């Protein structure tokens, strides 16, 4: 996906996938990555957050959300996402 048209086509495909199955975590994750690559950080953040809601154990979604927060200048939120990604498995084992 190098040109703007290919990104738009990719976004359309993921929009359609989500329309067919709104619980498809990977579609949100990948669409968020496309938004991020287009510097559309607010949409990327929304998609990564939705991916986390759908699959709270998805480390990639937490890492991508952390990167987005850091890019937006919210380094403390990015740090918290990174820490939570590392500590979540331990928390889950003890609760």
C-alpha positions, 0 to 999 in steps of 0.5 A, spaced: 500 500 500 504 505 497 499 510 494 493 514 497 488 510 492 491 503 495 490 506 502 483 508 501 482 501 497 485 498 503 481 502 508 474 500 504 476 493 505 477 493 512 470 498 513 466 492 509 469 487 513 467 490 520 460 492 517 460 484 516 463 482 523 463 488 528 467 483 532 473 482 528 479 484 532 484 483 527 480 488 522 480 494 527 488 492 528 490 493 521 485 498 519 488 502 525 495 501 522 493 504 516 490 510 519 497 511 523 501 510 517 496 516 514 498 520 520 490 519 522 492 518 529 485 519 532 482 514 528 488 509 529 487 510 536 479 509 536 481 502 532 486 500 537 482 501 543 476 497 539 481 492 538 483 492 545 476 492 547 474 486 543 481 482 545 483 485 552 489 480 551 492 482 544 499 485 545 499 488 538 493 492 540 496 495 546 503 496 543 500 500 537 496 504 542 502 506 546 505 508 539 499 512 537 499 516 544 507 517 544 506 520 537 500 524 539 505 527 545 501 523 550 508 519 552 505 518 559 499 514 556 504 511 551 508 508 557 502 506 561 500 502 555 507 499 554 507 497 562 500 494 562 502 490 556 508 487 560 504 486 566 497 483 564 499 476 563 501 476 571 495 480 573 491 475 569 494 469 572 493 472 579 485 474 578 
